[in-house]
């Protein structure tokens, strides 16, 4: 059985919290995008642990573009030796339009496109093929 916990976004405490979670036998730790970036604490957790799975629960997808998320995910996956899980969410319209000053649209098709674009970018980096992602409508 896997048991996960959370670590906060306070960068002064994230490494220590991850060490404590690993020592207590947790399988993984997660961060959430609240008032701070969810990725930075996971970099510290990766640096200070060896076995914990590390993930975002969630990172707001629509506040970023696919290339930014692909880069962050790729780097955290490499630095953590394969322990990173990119958890994405859409958030609600007021948060996207007011907090992040981004455009709102139908979340399900937009999320699908975002994930397909990220996977296409990673495929290019892994296999050396040209990046030729196009929007797929169905």
LINFEN-V923351 format. One record per run of one state. SS is the DSSP state (a for helix, b for strand, c for the rest). FROM is the first residue (numbers start at 0). TO is the last residue. If there is no record, write none. Layout:
BEGIN
ss | from | to
SS | FROM | TO
SS | FROM | TO
END
This chain:
BEGIN
ss | from | to
c | 0 | 2
b | 3 | 5
c | 6 | 12
a | 13 | 22
c | 23 | 26
b | 27 | 30
c | 31 | 38
a | 39 | 47
c | 48 | 51
b | 52 | 55
c | 56 | 57
b | 58 | 59
a | 60 | 62
c | 63 | 64
a | 65 | 78
c | 79 | 82
b | 83 | 84
c | 85 | 86
b | 87 | 88
c | 89 | 91
a | 92 | 98
c | 99 | 105
a | 106 | 126
c | 127 | 137
END
